[in-house]
Amino acid sequence: MSDAAALPGQPRDTVLSGPATARAVNVLAPNASAMTLDGTNTWLVSEPDSESAVVIDPGPLHEGHLRAVIDAAEHAGKRIALILLTHGHPDHAEGAARFAELTRTDVRALDPALRLGEEGLAAGDVVTTGGLELRVVPTPGHTADSLCFHLPADRAVLTGDTVLGRGTTMVAHPDGRLGDYLDSLRLLRSLTVDDGVHTVLPGHGPVLDDAQGAIDFYLAHRAHRLAQVETAAERGLTTASAIVAEVYADVDRSLWPAAELSVRAQLEYLRGHGLI
């Protein structure tokens, strides 16, 4: 067993541009950072014998990256017919309007402000383009507008920021809500049980080959962090910054501002459930 296989979700060894499943190709954006990991994964998804493709999360407004996505489609003999967004954060969606201009396609998203064209996305929608089937899975929590896309033919789910290929996801108060996020994780776990989903195609980080293992790890991690925050609050730590300094002491300090937003979401959850 490799070191990667021993990690939660069995991440693949590296993050690469190129095929990840029979229908999904990654084009990695050049925007690596502490928050975006190796960069944003822009997914080009299509049926193998189709001339049409769907792009999920064009990524940042980076002309070279947007052209690279188009080049990848053309190299595969495909035309980009539709753009989908998992959510509106700039590292996923900032380049969408320019990409739509370059490809003469529509942008579909849950948030009307992000759409270009008349159609949006909603729970239960099934996107069919060039014979491809993508099922829209509502997964609020990381943001209010977060969606995932279930790709049944590959037994895969494209998760945006809801499940990452490495590390864990920030639930940023006030847009992010922990209760919603936990419900979303449980919904994704049900896909692994009821629909046989085993592959996570994340918005950042490597592909995960054990979807259920990754989600179980996320749920356990959230429960552990929540217990830590609850204990800290019961001991008299009253501010998110003070709790971060104690509970997230093992986390790189550059990530503490994000952790503070997450703690605010956890405190809201605990208060809402009468636990503090």
C-alpha positions in Angstrom: 0.0 0.0 0.0 1.3 3.4 -0.9 1.4 6.3 1.5 -1.4 8.0 -0.6 -3.6 4.9 -0.4 -3.3 5.0 3.4 -4.6 8.6 3.6 -8.3 9.4 4.0 -10.1 8.9 0.6 -7.1 7.2 -1.0 -5.8 10.3 -2.9 -3.9 9.7 -6.1 -0.2 10.5 -5.8 -0.2 13.8 -7.8 -2.5 16.5 -9.1 -2.1 16.5 -12.9 -3.8 17.9 -15.9 -5.2 15.1 -17.9 -7.8 12.2 -17.8 -9.1 11.2 -14.3 -12.0 9.0 -15.3 -13.4 7.8 -18.7 -15.4 11.0 -19.0 -13.6 13.6 -16.9 -10.4 15.5 -17.7 -8.7 17.9 -15.4 -7.1 21.2 -16.5 -5.2 22.5 -13.5 -5.2 26.3 -13.1 -2.0 28.1 -12.2 -3.3 29.6 -9.0 -1.7 27.5 -6.3 -1.8 28.9 -2.8 -2.4 27.8 0.8 -6.2 28.1 0.2 -6.3 26.7 -3.3 -3.8 23.9 -2.7 -2.2 23.0 -6.1 -4.6 25.3 -7.9 -8.2 25.0 -9.1 -9.2 21.9 -10.9 -11.2 22.8 -14.0 -13.1 19.7 -15.2 -13.8 19.0 -18.9 -16.5 16.3 -18.9 -18.0 14.5 -21.9 -19.1 11.1 -23.2 -16.1 9.4 -24.9 -17.8 9.3 -28.3 -19.4 12.7 -28.2 -18.3 15.9 -29.9 -19.8 18.1 -27.1 -18.3 18.7 -23.6 -19.3 20.4 -20.4 -16.8 22.5 -18.4 -17.2 22.7 -14.6 -15.6 25.6 -12.9 -13.6 27.5 -15.5 -11.5 28.9 -12.6 -9.8 32.3 -12.1 -9.8 35.0 -14.8 -6.5 33.9 -16.2 -6.4 34.1 -20.0 -3.7 31.4 -20.4 -5.7 28.9 -18.3 -9.0 29.6 -20.1 -7.2 29.0 -23.4 -5.7 25.8 -22.1 -9.1 24.5 -21.3 -10.3 25.2 -24.8 -7.1 23.6 -26.2 -7.7 20.5 -24.2 -11.2 20.2 -25.6 -10.1 20.8 -29.2 -7.2 18.3 -28.8 -9.9 15.7 -27.8 -12.0 16.7 -30.8 -14.7 18.3 -28.7 -16.7 21.5 -28.7 -17.5 23.1 -25.3 -21.3 23.3 -25.2 -22.0 24.4 -21.6 -20.4 25.8 -18.4 -21.5 24.8 -14.9 -20.4 26.3 -11.6 -20.2 24.5 -8.3 -20.3 27.9 -6.4 -19.3 31.5 -6.8 -15.9 31.8 -5.2 -13.5 33.7 -7.6 -11.0 30.8 -7.8 -13.9 28.7 -9.4 -16.1 31.3 -11.1 -14.2 34.5 -11.8 -13.2 33.4 -15.3 -16.7 32.1 -16.2 -18.0 35.2 -18.1 -14.8 35.5 -20.2 -14.8 31.8 -20.8 -18.4 32.0 -22.0 -17.4 34.8 -24.3 -14.6 32.7 -25.8 -16.7 29.6 -26.3 -20.1 31.3 -27.0 -21.8 29.2 -24.3 -24.1 29.7 -21.4 -23.2 29.6 -17.7 -25.5 27.7 -15.4 -25.3 28.1 -11.6 -27.5 28.1 -8.6 -26.9 31.8 -7.9 -28.8 33.9 -10.5 -26.0 36.6 -10.4 -23.5 34.1 -11.8 -25.7 32.9 -14.7 -25.3 33.8 -18.4 -28.3 32.6 -20.3 -31.8 31.8 -19.2 -31.3 28.5 -17.3 -30.0 28.1 -13.8 -29.4 25.0 -11.7 -31.5 23.5 -8.9 -31.8 20.4 -6.8 -32.9 17.4 -8.9 -31.9 18.9 -12.2 -30.3 16.5 -14.7 -27.9 18.1 -17.2 -27.7 16.2 -20.5 -25.3 17.4 -23.1 -24.0 15.2 -25.9 -25.4 12.1 -24.2 -23.7 13.0 -20.9 -25.7 12.8 -17.7 -24.8 15.0 -14.7 -27.2 15.1 -11.7 -27.3 18.2 -9.6 -26.7 17.6 -5.9 -27.4 20.5 -3.6 -24.6 20.7 -1.0 -24.8 24.1 0.9 -22.5 24.6 3.8 -19.1 25.7 2.4 -21.2 28.5 0.8 -25.0 28.9 0.5 -24.8 28.3 -3.3 -22.6 25.2 -3.3 -23.5 22.3 -5.6 -22.0 19.0 -6.5 -22.5 17.1 -9.8 -23.0 13.3 -9.7 -21.6 11.6 -12.8 -23.3 8.2 -12.6 -21.6 6.6 -15.6 -18.2 7.0 -13.9 -19.5 6.4 -10.4 -18.0 9.7 -9.5 -19.0 13.0 -8.0 -17.6 16.4 -8.8 -17.5 18.2 -5.4 -16.1 21.7 -5.9 -15.0 22.8 -2.4 -17.4 20.6 -0.5 -14.9 17.8 -0.4 -11.2 18.5 -1.2 -8.6 16.1 -2.4 -6.4 17.1 0.5 -7.1 18.6 3.9 -10.6 19.7 4.9 -13.0 22.4 3.7 -13.6 25.7 5.4 -17.1 26.6 6.4 -16.9 30.3 6.5 -19.4 32.3 8.6 -21.8 33.9 7.7 -22.3 32.5 4.2 -21.2 29.0 5.3 -23.4 27.2 7.8 -22.1 24.1 9.6 -25.5 22.4 10.0 -26.1 22.7 6.3 -22.6 21.4 5.6 -23.0 18.3 7.8 -26.3 17.5 6.0 -24.5 17.9 2.7 -21.8 15.5 3.7 -24.4 12.9 4.8 -26.2 13.4 1.4 -22.9 12.7 -0.4 -22.3 9.7 1.7 -25.7 8.3 0.7 -24.5 8.5 -2.9 -21.6 6.1 -2.0 -24.1 3.7 -0.5 -27.1 3.9 -2.7 -25.5 4.8 -6.1 -22.1 3.2 -5.8 -20.1 6.4 -6.0 -16.5 5.7 -5.3 -14.5 8.6 -7.0 -14.3 12.2 -5.8 -13.3 14.7 -8.5 -12.6 17.7 -6.2 -12.2 21.4 -7.0 -8.7 21.3 -5.4 -6.2 18.6 -4.8 -5.9 15.1 -6.0 -8.6 12.7 -7.2 -9.9 10.5 -4.3 -10.6 6.9 -5.1 -12.5 6.1 -1.8 -15.3 8.6 -1.7 -16.9 6.9 1.3 -13.7 6.9 3.3 -13.1 10.6 2.5 -16.6 11.6 3.6 -16.4 9.5 6.8 -13.1 11.2 7.6 -14.7 14.7 7.0 -17.6 13.8 9.3 -15.3 12.5 12.1 -13.1 15.6 11.7 -16.0 18.0 12.0 -17.3 16.2 15.1 -13.8 16.3 16.7 -13.3 20.0 15.9 -16.8 20.8 17.2 -16.1 19.1 20.5 -12.9 21.0 20.8 -14.6 24.3 20.2 -17.4 23.4 22.6 -14.9 22.5 25.3 -13.0 25.8 24.8 -16.2 27.8 25.0 -17.3 26.0 28.2 -13.9 26.9 29.7 -14.5 30.6 29.1 -12.9 31.4 25.8 -15.4 33.8 24.4 -13.9 35.0 21.0 -13.3 33.1 17.8 -9.7 34.3 17.8 -9.0 33.0 21.2 -10.5 29.6 20.3 -8.4 29.4 17.1 -5.2 30.1 19.0 -6.0 27.1 21.2 -7.8 24.6 19.0 -5.9 25.3 15.8 -2.5 25.7 17.3 -1.2 22.9 15.1 -2.4 24.7 11.9 -0.2 27.0 9.9 -0.8 30.5 11.2 -1.4 31.8 7.6 -4.6 29.8 7.7 -5.8 31.2 11.1 -8.0 33.9 9.5 -9.9 31.2 7.6 -10.0 29.1 10.7 -11.6 32.0 12.6 -14.4 32.1 10.1 -14.9 28.4 10.6 -15.0 28.7 14.3 -17.6 31.4 14.0 -19.7 29.0 12.1 -19.1 26.3 14.7 -20.1 28.7 17.6 -23.3 29.6 15.7 -24.1 25.9 15.3 -23.4 25.1 19.0 -25.6 28.1 20.2 -28.3 27.2 17.8 -28.4 23.6 19.3 -28.3 24.9 22.8 -24.9 23.3 23.5 -23.2 26.5 24.8 
